[in-house]
Amino acid sequence: MQVELLGIPDLSGTFSIGPGGTMYLPRLRALYVEGLTVEELRYFLTEQFKTYVKNPQVFLTPVGYRAVGSMWAARAHVPAITCCRAGRSSKTSSTFKNRPTPTPSELRTVP
């Protein structure tokens, strides 16, 4: 996940979300972010950075998606953090309820 804290390059950068749903950021250290959408994560990080920055402006850009459980990469283009473990419910499960099933050409394996 590309995290930009506007005007503060020392706290900005590309950060991975581990298999346990933890993201490590400067100053904030380990944060549990499993199941959050991009917008929920942006709000959460904004609140966390308020301890160190007056009026933080956080911008997020997903830089890669992974298949989760039986979810295919073609469906992972929905802006959600896909670090959830298979078999666990997440806030993103209802996101796909009304989405069409992808065609075989849309499916691909994600490392």
PEZISUL-V482412 format. One record per pair of residues at least 24 apart in sequence whose C-alpha atoms are under 6 Angstrom apart, sorted by the first residue. I is the first residue (numbers start at 1). J is the second residue. D is the distance in Angstrom with one decimal. If there is no record, write none. Layout:
# PEZISUL-V482412
i=I j=J d=D
i=I j=J d=D
This chain:
# PEZISUL-V482412
i=1 j=61 d=5.9
i=1 j=62 d=4.7
i=1 j=63 d=5.4
i=2 j=60 d=5.6
i=2 j=61 d=4.9
i=3 j=59 d=6.0
i=3 j=60 d=4.9
i=4 j=58 d=5.7
i=4 j=59 d=5.0
i=5 j=57 d=5.8
i=5 j=58 d=4.7
i=6 j=57 d=5.5
i=21 j=83 d=5.5
i=34 j=83 d=5.9
i=34 j=84 d=5.7
i=35 j=84 d=6.0
i=35 j=90 d=5.1
i=35 j=91 d=5.8
i=36 j=81 d=5.8
i=37 j=80 d=4.0
i=37 j=81 d=5.4
i=38 j=79 d=5.7
i=38 j=80 d=5.3
i=66 j=110 d=5.7
i=74 j=106 d=5.7
i=74 j=107 d=5.4
